Amino acid sequence: MRPLQRFFTLLALLFLLAIAPMPVLAASSAAIRAYDDAEATTHNYSGQSLVKAEFAGVKLQGANFSGADLQGAVFNGSDLTRANLHGANLNNGITYLTNLTEANLSDAIFTSAMMLKSVFRNANVTGADFSFAVLDRTQVLQLCKTASGINPTTGVDTRESLGCPS
């Protein structure tokens, strides 16, 4: 999908979300699991179901999230430096103000994720799928320098999902 097409598709989606009536759902503590530094004592979350988990301001340097189901999860102001998210699914997730420096994001799924103001310096994105994800333009351009591969689950080309220039 070309960058202009992607922009208008995203714009249309945001417009629909703004005008479409949506049911109000009450959040319950059972539906969302929040982690802070005191609770995030383990750094091995590989293969776990962490759907809608919240990690706010948590230091998770070198944490292992490989193969984890992180759909709808939130990383807000967290440090995931050198973390392993190989094959993780962060579909509809949020990584806001999150440090992903030197993280292994290979074969991960970030479809429709909100990833603004995050840092991806020297991150491995081989085979990652960023379709419809929202990233800062400067980060996209940086990721495009090393982006390659096709996601084994979605079959999407990494460079195409980022909207990298040809």
DRENZAKE-224547 format. One record per residue: z, x, y of N, C-alpha, C, O, CB in turn; residue number from 0. Coordinates in steps of 0.05 Angstrom, whole numbers, padded with zeros to 5 digits. Glycine has a CB too. Layout:
// residues N
<pt <Z, X, Y>, <Z, X, Y>, <Z, X, Y>, <Z, X, Y>, <Z, X, Y>, NUM>
...
//
This chain:
// residues 166
<pt <00000, 00017, -00023>, <00000, 00000, 00000>, <00000, 00018, 00025>, <00016, 00037, 00027>, <00024, -00019, 00000>, 0>
<pt <-00017, 00012, 00043>, <-00019, 00028, 00068>, <00005, 00023, 00086>, <00017, 00002, 00085>, <-00046, 00022, 00082>, 1>
<pt <00011, 00043, 00103>, <00035, 00040, 00120>, <00033, 00015, 00138>, <00054, 00002, 00142>, <00038, 00064, 00138>, 2>
<pt <00010, 00009, 00148>, <00007, -00015, 00166>, <00011, -00040, 00150>, <00024, -00059, 00159>, <-00020, -00015, 00179>, 3>
<pt <00000, -00042, 00125>, <00005, -00065, 00108>, <00034, -00067, 00101>, <00045, -00089, 00102>, <-00012, -00062, 00082>, 4>
<pt <00046, -00045, 00095>, <00075, -00045, 00088>, <00092, -00055, 00112>, <00110, -00070, 00108>, <00084, -00017, 00080>, 5>
<pt <00085, -00046, 00136>, <00099, -00055, 00160>, <00097, -00085, 00163>, <00118, -00098, 00168>, <00088, -00040, 00185>, 6>
<pt <00073, -00096, 00161>, <00070, -00125, 00165>, <00083, -00141, 00143>, <00093, -00163, 00148>, <00040, -00132, 00167>, 7>
<pt <00082, -00131, 00119>, <00096, -00144, 00097>, <00126, -00145, 00102>, <00138, -00166, 00098>, <00090, -00130, 00070>, 8>
<pt <00137, -00123, 00110>, <00166, -00121, 00116>, <00172, -00139, 00140>, <00193, -00153, 00140>, <00174, -00092, 00122>, 9>
<pt <00155, -00140, 00160>, <00159, -00157, 00184>, <00159, -00186, 00175>, <00176, -00202, 00185>, <00138, -00152, 00205>, 10>
<pt <00141, -00194, 00158>, <00139, -00222, 00149>, <00164, -00229, 00133>, <00175, -00251, 00136>, <00114, -00226, 00132>, 11>
<pt <00174, -00211, 00116>, <00198, -00216, 00101>, <00222, -00219, 00119>, <00238, -00237, 00115>, <00203, -00192, 00081>, 12>
<pt <00225, -00202, 00138>, <00247, -00204, 00157>, <00245, -00230, 00173>, <00266, -00243, 00178>, <00247, -00180, 00177>, 13>
<pt <00221, -00239, 00180>, <00218, -00264, 00194>, <00226, -00288, 00177>, <00241, -00305, 00186>, <00188, -00268, 00203>, 14>
<pt <00218, -00287, 00152>, <00226, -00309, 00133>, <00256, -00310, 00129>, <00267, -00331, 00128>, <00212, -00305, 00107>, 15>
<pt <00268, -00287, 00127>, <00297, -00286, 00123>, <00312, -00297, 00148>, <00333, -00308, 00145>, <00306, -00258, 00117>, 16>
<pt <00300, -00293, 00171>, <00313, -00301, 00196>, <00311, -00332, 00200>, <00329, -00344, 00211>, <00300, -00287, 00220>, 17>
<pt <00289, -00344, 00190>, <00286, -00373, 00195>, <00292, -00390, 00171>, <00297, -00414, 00175>, <00258, -00378, 00204>, 18>
<pt <00292, -00379, 00148>, <00296, -00396, 00124>, <00325, -00402, 00120>, <00342, -00385, 00123>, <00285, -00381, 00099>, 19>
<pt <00332, -00427, 00115>, <00360, -00434, 00110>, <00369, -00421, 00084>, <00355, -00421, 00064>, <00364, -00465, 00109>, 20>
<pt <00392, -00410, 00086>, <00403, -00396, 00062>, <00430, -00407, 00056>, <00446, -00413, 00074>, <00405, -00365, 00067>, 21>
<pt <00436, -00410, 00030>, <00463, -00420, 00022>, <00484, -00400, 00030>, <00480, -00376, 00029>, <00464, -00426, -00008>, 22>
<pt <00507, -00410, 00037>, <00530, -00393, 00044>, <00546, -00389, 00018>, <00554, -00408, 00005>, <00547, -00405, 00066>, 23>
<pt <00550, -00364, 00012>, <00566, -00357, -00012>, <00591, -00343, -00004>, <00591, -00325, 00012>, <00549, -00340, -00032>, 24>
<pt <00613, -00352, -00015>, <00638, -00339, -00009>, <00642, -00315, -00027>, <00636, -00316, -00051>, <00662, -00359, -00013>, 25>
<pt <00650, -00293, -00015>, <00655, -00269, -00030>, <00682, -00271, -00044>, <00701, -00281, -00033>, <00653, -00244, -00012>, 26>
<pt <00683, -00260, -00067>, <00708, -00259, -00081>, <00713, -00231, -00090>, <00695, -00215, -00094>, <00709, -00279, -00105>, 27>
<pt <00738, -00224, -00092>, <00745, -00196, -00100>, <00735, -00190, -00128>, <00731, -00167, -00135>, <00775, -00192, -00099>, 28>
<pt <00730, -00211, -00144>, <00720, -00206, -00171>, <00690, -00199, -00171>, <00681, -00185, -00189>, <00724, -00231, -00189>, 29>
<pt <00676, -00208, -00150>, <00647, -00204, -00149>, <00640, -00176, -00138>, <00620, -00165, -00145>, <00634, -00225, -00132>, 30>
<pt <00658, -00165, -00121>, <00652, -00139, -00108>, <00675, -00120, -00114>, <00698, -00127, -00110>, <00648, -00143, -00078>, 31>
<pt <00668, -00097, -00124>, <00688, -00076, -00130>, <00686, -00055, -00109>, <00665, -00042, -00107>, <00685, -00065, -00158>, 32>
<pt <00707, -00050, -00093>, <00706, -00030, -00072>, <00721, -00005, -00081>, <00742, -00007, -00095>, <00719, -00041, -00046>, 33>
<pt <00710, 00018, -00075>, <00722, 00044, -00082>, <00728, 00059, -00057>, <00712, 00060, -00038>, <00703, 00060, -00101>, 34>
<pt <00751, 00072, -00056>, <00757, 00090, -00034>, <00764, 00117, -00046>, <00763, 00120, -00071>, <00781, 00079, -00016>, 35>
<pt <00770, 00136, -00030>, <00775, 00163, -00040>, <00798, 00164, -00061>, <00796, 00179, -00080>, <00783, 00182, -00018>, 36>
<pt <00818, 00147, -00057>, <00840, 00147, -00076>, <00832, 00136, -00103>, <00841, 00145, -00124>, <00864, 00131, -00065>, 37>
<pt <00814, 00116, -00103>, <00805, 00103, -00128>, <00782, 00118, -00141>, <00779, 00116, -00166>, <00798, 00075, -00123>, 38>
<pt <00766, 00132, -00126>, <00743, 00145, -00137>, <00751, 00173, -00148>, <00739, 00193, -00140>, <00720, 00148, -00115>, 39>
<pt <00770, 00172, -00166>, <00780, 00197, -00177>, <00761, 00209, -00197>, <00760, 00233, -00201>, <00807, 00193, -00190>, 40>
<pt <00745, 00192, -00210>, <00726, 00202, -00228>, <00700, 00207, -00214>, <00694, 00194, -00194>, <00721, 00182, -00252>, 41>
<pt <00685, 00226, -00223>, <00659, 00231, -00212>, <00637, 00227, -00233>, <00614, 00235, -00229>, <00657, 00260, -00200>, 42>
<pt <00644, 00214, -00255>, <00625, 00208, -00276>, <00622, 00178, -00279>, <00638, 00165, -00292>, <00634, 00221, -00303>, 43>
<pt <00600, 00168, -00266>, <00594, 00140, -00268>, <00568, 00135, -00283>, <00556, 00114, -00281>, <00591, 00128, -00239>, 44>
<pt <00560, 00155, -00299>, <00534, 00154, -00313>, <00533, 00130, -00331>, <00551, 00124, -00347>, <00529, 00180, -00328>, 45>
<pt <00510, 00115, -00330>, <00506, 00093, -00347>, <00523, 00068, -00342>, <00520, 00048, -00356>, <00510, 00101, -00375>, 46>
<pt <00540, 00069, -00322>, <00558, 00046, -00317>, <00544, 00024, -00301>, <00525, 00029, -00286>, <00582, 00056, -00302>, 47>
<pt <00554, 00000, -00304>, <00545, -00023, -00287>, <00563, -00024, -00263>, <00586, -00031, -00265>, <00546, -00050, -00303>, 48>
<pt <00551, -00017, -00240>, <00566, -00017, -00215>, <00551, -00036, -00195>, <00549, -00030, -00171>, <00568, 00012, -00203>, 49>
<pt <00542, -00058, -00205>, <00528, -00078, -00189>, <00546, -00087, -00167>, <00569, -00095, -00171>, <00518, -00102, -00206>, 50>
<pt <00535, -00085, -00142>, <00549, -00094, -00117>, <00575, -00078, -00112>, <00591, -00088, -00096>, <00556, -00123, -00119>, 51>
<pt <00578, -00055, -00123>, <00601, -00038, -00117>, <00599, -00028, -00089>, <00577, -00024, -00078>, <00604, -00014, -00137>, 52>
<pt <00622, -00023, -00076>, <00622, -00013, -00049>, <00636, 00014, -00048>, <00659, 00016, -00057>, <00635, -00033, -00029>, 53>
<pt <00623, 00034, -00038>, <00634, 00061, -00034>, <00633, 00066, -00004>, <00612, 00074, 00006>, <00619, 00083, -00051>, 54>
<pt <00655, 00063, 00010>, <00655, 00067, 00039>, <00671, 00092, 00046>, <00695, 00093, 00041>, <00668, 00042, 00053>, 55>
<pt <00657, 00111, 00058>, <00671, 00136, 00066>, <00682, 00152, 00043>, <00702, 00166, 00047>, <00693, 00129, 00085>, 56>
<pt <00669, 00150, 00020>, <00679, 00164, -00004>, <00666, 00191, -00008>, <00641, 00193, -00004>, <00675, 00146, -00029>, 57>
<pt <00681, 00211, -00015>, <00670, 00237, -00021>, <00663, 00239, -00050>, <00681, 00240, -00068>, <00691, 00260, -00013>, 58>
<pt <00637, 00239, -00056>, <00627, 00239, -00084>, <00608, 00262, -00089>, <00588, 00260, -00103>, <00613, 00213, -00090>, 59>
<pt <00615, 00286, -00077>, <00598, 00309, -00081>, <00596, 00316, -00111>, <00616, 00318, -00125>, <00609, 00334, -00065>, 60>
<pt <00571, 00318, -00120>, <00567, 00325, -00148>, <00572, 00303, -00168>, <00572, 00308, -00192>, <00583, 00349, -00155>, 61>
<pt <00577, 00279, -00158>, <00582, 00256, -00177>, <00558, 00250, -00194>, <00535, 00255, -00186>, <00590, 00231, -00161>, 62>
<pt <00563, 00240, -00218>, <00542, 00234, -00237>, <00538, 00204, -00238>, <00555, 00189, -00250>, <00548, 00246, -00265>, 63>
<pt <00516, 00194, -00227>, <00509, 00165, -00228>, <00483, 00162, -00245>, <00470, 00141, -00242>, <00505, 00154, -00200>, 64>
<pt <00476, 00181, -00261>, <00451, 00180, -00276>, <00451, 00155, -00294>, <00470, 00149, -00309>, <00447, 00205, -00294>, 65>
<pt <00429, 00140, -00292>, <00425, 00116, -00308>, <00443, 00093, -00301>, <00444, 00073, -00315>, <00429, 00123, -00337>, 66>
<pt <00458, 00095, -00279>, <00476, 00074, -00271>, <00461, 00050, -00259>, <00441, 00054, -00246>, <00497, 00084, -00251>, 67>
<pt <00472, 00026, -00263>, <00461, 00002, -00251>, <00476, -00003, -00225>, <00499, -00013, -00225>, <00463, -00023, -00270>, 68>
<pt <00463, 00005, -00203>, <00475, 00003, -00176>, <00462, -00018, -00159>, <00461, -00016, -00134>, <00474, 00030, -00162>, 69>
<pt <00450, -00038, -00172>, <00436, -00059, -00157>, <00455, -00072, -00137>, <00476, -00082, -00144>, <00423, -00080, -00176>, 70>
<pt <00447, -00073, -00112>, <00463, -00085, -00091>, <00487, -00069, -00082>, <00503, -00078, -00067>, <00472, -00112, -00100>, 71>
<pt <00490, -00045, -00093>, <00513, -00028, -00086>, <00510, -00018, -00057>, <00488, -00016, -00046>, <00516, -00004, -00106>, 72>
<pt <00533, -00011, -00045>, <00534, -00002, -00018>, <00548, 00025, -00017>, <00570, 00029, -00026>, <00548, -00022, 00000>, 73>
<pt <00534, 00045, -00005>, <00545, 00071, 00001>, <00545, 00073, 00031>, <00524, 00078, 00043>, <00530, 00095, -00013>, 74>
<pt <00568, 00070, 00044>, <00569, 00070, 00073>, <00585, 00094, 00082>, <00609, 00096, 00078>, <00581, 00044, 00084>, 75>
<pt <00572, 00113, 00095>, <00586, 00137, 00105>, <00597, 00154, 00083>, <00617, 00167, 00087>, <00608, 00129, 00123>, 76>
<pt <00584, 00154, 00060>, <00594, 00169, 00037>, <00580, 00195, 00034>, <00558, 00199, 00045>, <00590, 00152, 00011>, 77>
<pt <00592, 00214, 00020>, <00580, 00240, 00015>, <00572, 00243, -00014>, <00589, 00245, -00031>, <00600, 00263, 00023>, 78>
<pt <00546, 00242, -00018>, <00534, 00245, -00045>, <00519, 00271, -00048>, <00499, 00273, -00062>, <00516, 00221, -00052>, 79>
<pt <00529, 00292, -00034>, <00516, 00318, -00035>, <00515, 00327, -00064>, <00535, 00326, -00078>, <00531, 00339, -00017>, 80>
<pt <00492, 00336, -00073>, <00487, 00346, -00100>, <00494, 00325, -00122>, <00499, 00333, -00145>, <00503, 00371, -00105>, 81>
<pt <00495, 00300, -00115>, <00500, 00279, -00135>, <00476, 00275, -00153>, <00454, 00281, -00145>, <00508, 00252, -00122>, 82>
<pt <00481, 00266, -00177>, <00459, 00261, -00197>, <00455, 00231, -00199>, <00471, 00217, -00211>, <00466, 00273, -00224>, 83>
<pt <00433, 00221, -00188>, <00426, 00193, -00190>, <00400, 00190, -00207>, <00386, 00171, -00203>, <00422, 00180, -00162>, 84>
<pt <00395, 00209, -00224>, <00371, 00208, -00241>, <00370, 00182, -00256>, <00388, 00175, -00271>, <00370, 00233, -00260>, 85>
<pt <00348, 00167, -00252>, <00344, 00142, -00267>, <00362, 00119, -00259>, <00363, 00099, -00272>, <00347, 00147, -00296>, 86>
<pt <00377, 00122, -00237>, <00395, 00101, -00228>, <00378, 00079, -00215>, <00356, 00084, -00206>, <00416, 00112, -00208>, 87>
<pt <00389, 00054, -00215>, <00375, 00032, -00203>, <00392, 00022, -00179>, <00412, 00009, -00183>, <00371, 00009, -00224>, 88>
<pt <00382, 00028, -00155>, <00395, 00020, -00130>, <00378, -00002, -00116>, <00377, -00002, -00092>, <00400, 00044, -00112>, 89>
<pt <00365, -00018, -00132>, <00349, -00040, -00121>, <00367, -00058, -00103>, <00389, -00065, -00110>, <00337, -00057, -00144>, 90>
<pt <00357, -00064, -00079>, <00371, -00080, -00059>, <00398, -00068, -00051>, <00415, -00082, -00041>, <00376, -00107, -00071>, 91>
<pt <00401, -00042, -00054>, <00425, -00029, -00046>, <00424, -00019, -00018>, <00404, -00021, -00004>, <00431, -00005, -00065>, 92>
<pt <00446, -00007, -00009>, <00448, 00003, 00018>, <00461, 00031, 00017>, <00482, 00035, 00004>, <00465, -00015, 00036>, 93>
<pt <00447, 00050, 00030>, <00459, 00076, 00034>, <00457, 00081, 00064>, <00436, 00091, 00074>, <00445, 00099, 00018>, 94>
<pt <00478, 00075, 00079>, <00478, 00077, 00108>, <00496, 00100, 00115>, <00519, 00102, 00106>, <00487, 00051, 00122>, 95>
<pt <00485, 00118, 00132>, <00500, 00142, 00141>, <00511, 00157, 00117>, <00534, 00167, 00117>, <00524, 00134, 00159>, 96>
<pt <00495, 00160, 00096>, <00503, 00173, 00071>, <00489, 00199, 00068>, <00465, 00202, 00074>, <00498, 00155, 00047>, 97>
<pt <00504, 00219, 00060>, <00493, 00246, 00056>, <00483, 00249, 00027>, <00499, 00250, 00009>, <00514, 00268, 00063>, 98>
<pt <00457, 00252, 00024>, <00445, 00256, -00003>, <00431, 00283, -00004>, <00412, 00287, -00019>, <00424, 00233, -00009>, 99>
<pt <00442, 00303, 00010>, <00432, 00330, 00010>, <00432, 00341, -00018>, <00453, 00340, -00031>, <00448, 00348, 00030>, 100>
<pt <00410, 00352, -00026>, <00406, 00364, -00053>, <00413, 00346, -00076>, <00419, 00355, -00098>, <00424, 00389, -00054>, 101>
<pt <00412, 00320, -00071>, <00418, 00300, -00093>, <00393, 00299, -00111>, <00371, 00302, -00103>, <00425, 00272, -00082>, 102>
<pt <00398, 00293, -00137>, <00377, 00288, -00156>, <00371, 00258, -00157>, <00386, 00243, -00169>, <00385, 00299, -00185>, 103>
<pt <00350, 00250, -00144>, <00342, 00222, -00142>, <00317, 00217, -00160>, <00304, 00196, -00157>, <00336, 00214, -00113>, 104>
<pt <00312, 00235, -00178>, <00288, 00233, -00195>, <00289, 00208, -00212>, <00310, 00202, -00224>, <00285, 00258, -00212>, 105>
<pt <00266, 00195, -00215>, <00263, 00171, -00231>, <00281, 00148, -00223>, <00283, 00129, -00238>, <00267, 00178, -00260>, 106>
<pt <00294, 00149, -00200>, <00312, 00128, -00191>, <00295, 00106, -00178>, <00272, 00110, -00170>, <00333, 00139, -00171>, 107>
<pt <00307, 00082, -00176>, <00294, 00059, -00165>, <00309, 00051, -00139>, <00333, 00044, -00141>, <00292, 00035, -00185>, 108>
<pt <00295, 00052, -00117>, <00307, 00045, -00091>, <00291, 00022, -00078>, <00289, 00021, -00053>, <00307, 00069, -00072>, 109>
<pt <00280, 00004, -00094>, <00263, -00017, -00083>, <00280, -00035, -00065>, <00302, -00043, -00072>, <00251, -00034, -00106>, 110>
<pt <00269, -00041, -00042>, <00282, -00059, -00022>, <00309, -00049, -00013>, <00325, -00065, -00004>, <00284, -00087, -00033>, 111>
<pt <00315, -00024, -00016>, <00340, -00013, -00007>, <00340, -00007, 00023>, <00319, 00000, 00034>, <00347, 00013, -00023>, 112>
<pt <00362, -00010, 00036>, <00366, -00003, 00064>, <00379, 00025, 00064>, <00402, 00028, 00056>, <00383, -00024, 00080>, 113>
<pt <00364, 00045, 00074>, <00373, 00073, 00072>, <00373, 00087, 00099>, <00367, 00110, 00101>, <00356, 00088, 00052>, 114>
<pt <00379, 00072, 00120>, <00377, 00082, 00147>, <00400, 00102, 00153>, <00422, 00100, 00142>, <00379, 00059, 00167>, 115>
<pt <00393, 00121, 00170>, <00412, 00142, 00180>, <00424, 00158, 00157>, <00446, 00170, 00161>, <00434, 00129, 00196>, 116>
<pt <00411, 00160, 00135>, <00420, 00176, 00113>, <00405, 00203, 00113>, <00384, 00205, 00125>, <00416, 00162, 00086>, 117>
<pt <00417, 00223, 00100>, <00406, 00250, 00100>, <00396, 00256, 00072>, <00411, 00253, 00052>, <00426, 00271, 00110>, 118>
<pt <00371, 00265, 00069>, <00359, 00270, 00043>, <00350, 00299, 00041>, <00331, 00305, 00026>, <00335, 00251, 00038>, 119>
<pt <00362, 00317, 00056>, <00353, 00345, 00057>, <00353, 00357, 00029>, <00373, 00357, 00015>, <00372, 00362, 00076>, 120>
<pt <00330, 00368, 00021>, <00325, 00381, -00005>, <00332, 00363, -00029>, <00339, 00373, -00050>, <00342, 00406, -00006>, 121>
<pt <00330, 00337, -00026>, <00334, 00319, -00048>, <00310, 00319, -00066>, <00287, 00321, -00057>, <00340, 00290, -00038>, 122>
<pt <00314, 00316, -00092>, <00293, 00315, -00112>, <00285, 00285, -00115>, <00301, 00270, -00126>, <00302, 00328, -00139>, 123>
<pt <00262, 00277, -00106>, <00253, 00250, -00108>, <00230, 00246, -00128>, <00215, 00226, -00126>, <00245, 00239, -00081>, 124>
<pt <00226, 00265, -00146>, <00204, 00264, -00165>, <00206, 00238, -00182>, <00227, 00233, -00195>, <00204, 00289, -00184>, 125>
<pt <00186, 00221, -00181>, <00186, 00197, -00197>, <00203, 00174, -00186>, <00206, 00154, -00199>, <00195, 00203, -00224>, 126>
<pt <00214, 00177, -00162>, <00231, 00156, -00150>, <00213, 00134, -00138>, <00190, 00140, -00129>, <00249, 00168, -00128>, 127>
<pt <00222, 00110, -00139>, <00207, 00087, -00128>, <00222, 00076, -00103>, <00244, 00066, -00105>, <00204, 00064, -00149>, 128>
<pt <00209, 00080, -00079>, <00221, 00071, -00054>, <00206, 00046, -00043>, <00206, 00041, -00019>, <00220, 00093, -00033>, 129>
<pt <00193, 00031, -00060>, <00177, 00008, -00051>, <00194, -00011, -00035>, <00216, -00020, -00043>, <00165, -00007, -00076>, 130>
<pt <00184, -00017, -00011>, <00197, -00036, 00008>, <00225, -00027, 00017>, <00240, -00042, 00029>, <00200, -00063, -00005>, 131>
<pt <00232, -00002, 00012>, <00257, 00009, 00022>, <00254, 00015, 00052>, <00231, 00021, 00061>, <00265, 00035, 00007>, 132>
<pt <00275, 00014, 00067>, <00275, 00020, 00095>, <00289, 00046, 00100>, <00313, 00048, 00096>, <00288, -00004, 00112>, 133>
<pt <00274, 00066, 00109>, <00284, 00093, 00115>, <00276, 00100, 00143>, <00256, 00090, 00154>, <00274, 00114, 00094>, 134>
<pt <00290, 00119, 00155>, <00282, 00130, 00181>, <00256, 00145, 00177>, <00252, 00159, 00157>, <00304, 00149, 00193>, 135>
<pt <00238, 00142, 00197>, <00212, 00155, 00194>, <00214, 00185, 00190>, <00198, 00197, 00175>, <00195, 00149, 00219>, 136>
<pt <00232, 00198, 00204>, <00235, 00227, 00201>, <00243, 00234, 00172>, <00234, 00255, 00162>, <00256, 00238, 00220>, 137>
<pt <00259, 00218, 00159>, <00267, 00223, 00132>, <00243, 00219, 00113>, <00239, 00234, 00094>, <00290, 00205, 00123>, 138>
<pt <00227, 00198, 00118>, <00203, 00193, 00102>, <00185, 00217, 00103>, <00175, 00227, 00082>, <00188, 00168, 00111>, 139>
<pt <00180, 00227, 00127>, <00162, 00250, 00130>, <00173, 00275, 00116>, <00158, 00290, 00104>, <00158, 00257, 00160>, 140>
<pt <00199, 00279, 00116>, <00212, 00301, 00102>, <00209, 00297, 00072>, <00203, 00317, 00058>, <00242, 00303, 00110>, 141>
<pt <00214, 00274, 00062>, <00212, 00268, 00033>, <00184, 00271, 00023>, <00179, 00280, 00001>, <00223, 00240, 00027>, 142>
<pt <00164, 00264, 00040>, <00136, 00265, 00032>, <00127, 00294, 00027>, <00108, 00298, 00012>, <00119, 00253, 00054>, 143>
<pt <00141, 00314, 00038>, <00134, 00342, 00034>, <00136, 00350, 00005>, <00121, 00367, -00004>, <00151, 00360, 00052>, 144>
<pt <00155, 00338, -00010>, <00159, 00346, -00038>, <00156, 00323, -00057>, <00158, 00326, -00081>, <00187, 00358, -00041>, 145>
<pt <00150, 00299, -00047>, <00148, 00275, -00064>, <00125, 00277, -00084>, <00103, 00286, -00076>, <00145, 00250, -00047>, 146>
<pt <00130, 00270, -00109>, <00109, 00270, -00129>, <00119, 00253, -00153>, <00142, 00244, -00154>, <00103, 00299, -00139>, 147>
<pt <00100, 00247, -00171>, <00107, 00234, -00195>, <00105, 00204, -00194>, <00100, 00192, -00173>, <00135, 00241, -00203>, 148>
<pt <00109, 00192, -00217>, <00108, 00163, -00221>, <00133, 00154, -00234>, <00142, 00166, -00254>, <00082, 00154, -00238>, 149>
<pt <00145, 00133, -00224>, <00170, 00123, -00235>, <00165, 00112, -00263>, <00147, 00096, -00267>, <00182, 00101, -00217>, 150>
<pt <00180, 00121, -00283>, <00175, 00113, -00311>, <00182, 00084, -00317>, <00172, 00073, -00336>, <00191, 00130, -00329>, 151>
<pt <00198, 00071, -00300>, <00205, 00043, -00305>, <00186, 00024, -00290>, <00177, 00005, -00302>, <00234, 00038, -00296>, 152>
<pt <00181, 00030, -00265>, <00164, 00012, -00249>, <00135, 00019, -00249>, <00118, 00002, -00242>, <00174, 00011, -00221>, 153>
<pt <00128, 00044, -00256>, <00101, 00052, -00256>, <00089, 00058, -00228>, <00065, 00060, -00225>, <00084, 00032, -00270>, 154>
<pt <00107, 00060, -00208>, <00098, 00063, -00181>, <00098, 00093, -00173>, <00117, 00108, -00180>, <00116, 00048, -00161>, 155>
<pt <00077, 00101, -00159>, <00075, 00128, -00150>, <00094, 00133, -00127>, <00096, 00117, -00108>, <00046, 00134, -00141>, 156>
<pt <00110, 00155, -00128>, <00130, 00161, -00108>, <00119, 00163, -00080>, <00129, 00151, -00061>, <00145, 00186, -00115>, 157>
<pt <00097, 00178, -00077>, <00085, 00182, -00051>, <00075, 00156, -00039>, <00078, 00150, -00015>, <00061, 00202, -00053>, 158>
<pt <00063, 00139, -00056>, <00054, 00113, -00047>, <00077, 00095, -00038>, <00075, 00081, -00018>, <00037, 00099, -00069>, 159>
<pt <00099, 00096, -00054>, <00122, 00079, -00047>, <00135, 00087, -00021>, <00147, 00070, -00007>, <00142, 00080, -00070>, 160>
<pt <00133, 00113, -00014>, <00143, 00122, 00012>, <00124, 00118, 00035>, <00132, 00120, 00058>, <00150, 00152, 00010>, 161>
<pt <00099, 00112, 00028>, <00079, 00109, 00049>, <00071, 00136, 00061>, <00064, 00138, 00084>, <00088, 00091, 00071>, 162>
<pt <00071, 00157, 00044>, <00063, 00184, 00053>, <00034, 00184, 00062>, <00017, 00171, 00050>, <00068, 00204, 00031>, 163>
<pt <00029, 00200, 00083>, <00001, 00203, 00091>, <-00015, 00218, 00070>, <-00003, 00234, 00055>, <-00001, 00219, 00118>, 164>
<pt <-00040, 00213, 00068>, <-00057, 00225, 00047>, <-00060, 00254, 00051>, <-00074, 00267, 00035>, <-00084, 00211, 00047>, 165>
//
